[in-house]
Amino acid sequence: MSKVALKINIAGRTYPLNVPEAEADAVAAAAAEINKAIELLRKNYAVNDTQDLMAMSSPTIAYQSKS
């Protein structure tokens, strides 16, 4: 299985990843969902710290992935 190099952006930071070609779209979609969750929290709470926002969004994203 061939791998592709991706650069995904999460909360304003770029992360280089090598993923199987068949998973590239899913990984990019996951990064987009993480960013949506972070922005939703940023708009609804008086929290601006990116690390806090990522931590706060983690339970929601984990729960959604099990559904």
C-alpha positions as CSV (number, residue, x, y, z in Angstrom):
1,M,0.0,0.0,0.0
2,S,1.5,3.3,-1.0
3,K,1.7,6.3,1.3
4,V,1.1,9.9,0.6
5,A,2.6,13.0,2.3
6,L,-0.1,15.3,3.7
7,K,0.2,18.6,5.4
8,I,-2.8,19.1,7.6
9,N,-3.7,22.3,9.5
10,I,-5.2,22.0,13.0
11,A,-5.8,25.1,15.0
12,G,-3.4,27.2,12.9
13,R,-0.5,24.8,13.0
14,T,0.6,22.6,10.1
15,Y,1.5,19.0,10.7
16,P,3.2,16.8,8.1
17,L,1.9,13.3,7.9
18,N,2.5,10.2,5.8
19,V,-0.6,8.2,5.5
20,P,-1.8,5.3,3.4
21,E,-3.2,6.7,0.1
22,A,-6.7,5.1,0.9
23,E,-6.9,7.1,4.1
24,A,-5.8,10.5,2.9
25,D,-9.3,11.9,2.4
26,A,-10.5,10.6,5.8
27,V,-7.5,12.2,7.6
28,A,-8.1,15.5,5.8
29,A,-11.8,15.4,6.7
30,A,-10.9,14.6,10.4
31,A,-8.7,17.6,10.5
32,A,-11.5,19.7,9.1
33,E,-13.9,18.4,11.8
34,I,-11.4,19.2,14.6
35,N,-11.1,22.7,13.3
36,K,-14.9,23.1,13.2
37,A,-15.2,21.9,16.8
38,I,-12.4,24.3,17.9
39,E,-14.1,27.3,16.2
40,L,-17.5,26.4,17.6
41,L,-16.0,26.4,21.1
42,R,-14.1,29.6,20.5
43,K,-17.3,31.4,19.5
44,N,-19.4,30.0,22.4
45,Y,-16.9,30.3,25.3
46,A,-14.5,33.0,26.5
47,V,-11.5,30.8,25.8
48,N,-8.8,31.8,23.4
49,D,-6.0,29.4,24.3
50,T,-5.6,26.9,21.5
51,Q,-4.4,24.1,23.7
52,D,-7.5,24.5,26.0
53,L,-9.8,24.6,22.9
54,M,-8.2,21.4,21.6
55,A,-8.6,19.7,25.0
56,M,-12.2,20.9,25.3
57,S,-13.1,19.6,21.8
58,S,-11.5,16.2,22.3
59,P,-14.4,14.6,24.3
60,T,-17.0,15.7,21.7
61,I,-15.0,14.4,18.8
62,A,-14.3,11.1,20.5
63,Y,-18.0,10.7,21.3
64,Q,-19.1,11.5,17.8
65,S,-16.6,9.0,16.4
66,K,-18.2,6.2,18.4
67,S,-21.7,7.0,17.2
